[in-house]
Amino acid sequence: MAGGFIAMGALFSVLLAQGTETAGIKLLLQGLGFSAGIFFVILSSAVLFTEANVILPATLLQHKKGIFLKILRFWGITWIGNLTGAVMIGWIVHIAQVYPAETYEELAHFVEKKMHYAEVGTTSAWFQAMMSGTVANWLVGMAAFFATMGRTIIGKYIPIFLAVTLFVAGNFQHSPAKMGYFSLIMPGGDGPGWGPAMLWNIIPVGIGNMIGGAFMVALPFWYALRPKSGHPGEEDSK
């Protein structure tokens, strides 16, 4: 479900941005469109790889015994499930709808930006994609974290919109998002092919997403908010 929502958010971002020439407005519309997919994930409690990159390390930091293998299995199932959902929705959209040529040109432009690292084709570019994924998961992870503070639908959506628009405007790489864009372009016979897409974007970006969720969201908040021993009124952390 989460992969499908993300694919639809990717489609929405393309549809909103096409024909817009002003850079700032175009990026704002892209962020608005893609944030819809993230918001649907949050509201439905679907499982997104991005959130798993925060929740699962946080669970490990609580020193729960015998859970490591379960976490690895859940991580893998989440990634495969997101990809499967995105691919299915991509094929359904391809069968169900025919868009103007401008839409496919805009989608191709999106994908071209995401495959910049393949065009460079160096080890440094691969690690650059990974680092970009680290920043992206920090922003998207914080979007999900801030959304829990909202007490209304709008209160939940605003931080998601801001954080997602920031990562979209900065062209930071988000593995589930790329699954969505690639799934939309591949059924028509366009795009780089799944092999290059996996090697130069989805896999290095996914590794970066895991690093960002663990070390830029879960670890800092665990350290800052963990129970402290030796203070009156607080439970001993042991």
Residue pairs with C-beta under 8 A, 6 or more apart in sequence:
1 41
1 44
1 46
1 47
1 85
2 41
2 46
2 47
2 48
2 49
2 81
2 82
2 85
2 176
3 81
3 82
3 83
3 84
3 85
3 86
3 87
3 88
3 89
3 176
3 179
3 180
4 85
4 86
4 88
4 89
5 37
5 38
5 40
5 41
5 44
5 46
5 85
6 37
6 38
6 41
6 48
6 82
6 85
6 86
6 176
6 177
6 179
6 180
7 37
7 85
7 86
7 89
7 90
7 93
7 179
7 180
7 183
7 184
8 36
8 37
8 40
8 89
8 180
9 33
9 34
9 35
9 36
9 37
9 38
9 40
9 177
9 180
10 33
10 34
10 37
10 110
10 177
10 180
10 181
10 184
11 33
11 93
11 180
11 184
12 33
12 34
12 36
12 37
13 29
13 30
13 31
13 32
13 33
13 34
13 110
13 168
14 33
14 103
14 106
14 107
14 110
14 184
15 33
15 99
15 103
16 29
16 30
16 32
16 33
17 26
17 29
17 30
17 33
17 106
18 102
18 103
18 105
18 106
19 102
20 26
20 29
27 165
27 168
27 169
28 165
28 169
30 165
30 168
30 169
31 161
31 164
31 165
31 166
31 168
31 169
32 161
32 165
34 164
34 168
34 177
35 157
35 160
35 161
35 164
35 165
37 180
38 48
38 140
38 143
38 144
38 160
38 164
39 156
39 157
39 160
39 161
40 46
41 48
41 51
42 144
42 147
42 156
42 160
43 153
43 156
47 78
47 81
48 78
48 82
48 176
49 75
49 78
49 79
49 82
49 175
49 176
49 206
49 209
50 137
50 140
50 141
50 144
50 174
50 175
50 176
50 209
50 213
51 141
51 144
52 74
52 75
52 78
52 213
53 137
53 141
53 209
53 210
53 212
53 213
53 214
53 217
54 137
54 141
54 144
54 145
54 213
54 214
54 217
54 218
55 218
56 71
56 74
56 75
57 213
57 214
57 218
57 219
58 218
58 221
58 222
59 67
59 71
60 67
60 68
60 71
61 218
61 219
61 222
62 222
75 210
79 175
79 206
82 176
82 179
83 179
83 202
86 176
86 179
86 180
86 182
86 183
87 179
87 183
87 186
89 180
89 183
90 180
90 182
90 183
90 184
90 185
90 186
90 187
91 183
91 187
93 184
93 187
94 184
94 187
94 188
95 187
104 185
104 188
104 190
107 181
107 184
107 185
108 185
108 190
108 191
110 181
111 181
111 182
111 185
111 190
111 191
111 192
113 171
114 173
114 178
114 181
114 182
114 201
115 192
115 196
115 197
115 200
115 201
116 125
117 125
117 126
117 128
117 129
117 200
117 201
117 204
118 125
118 192
118 196
118 199
118 200
118 201
125 200
126 200
126 204
127 204
129 173
129 200
129 201
129 204
129 205
129 208
130 204
130 205
130 207
130 208
130 211
131 208
132 171
132 172
132 173
132 205
132 208
133 172
133 173
133 174
133 175
133 204
133 205
133 206
133 207
133 208
133 209
133 211
133 212
134 208
134 209
134 211
134 212
134 215
134 216
135 167
135 170
135 172
135 208
135 212
136 167
136 172
136 173
136 174
136 177
136 205
136 208
136 209
136 212
137 174
137 208
137 209
137 210
137 211
137 212
137 213
137 216
137 217
138 212
138 213
138 216
138 217
139 163
139 164
139 166
139 167
139 172
140 163
140 164
140 167
140 174
141 212
141 213
141 216
141 217
142 159
142 163
142 217
143 159
143 160
143 162
143 163
143 164
144 160
145 217
145 221
146 159
146 160
146 163
147 156
147 157
147 159
147 160
148 156
149 155
149 159
150 156
150 157
150 158
150 159
167 174
173 201
173 205
173 208
174 205
174 209
175 201
175 202
175 205
175 206
175 209
178 197
178 201
178 202
178 205
179 202
182 191
182 192
182 194
182 197
182 201
182 202
185 191
186 193
186 194
191 197
192 200
226 237
227 234
227 235
227 236
227 237
228 234
228 237
229 236
229 237
229 238
230 236
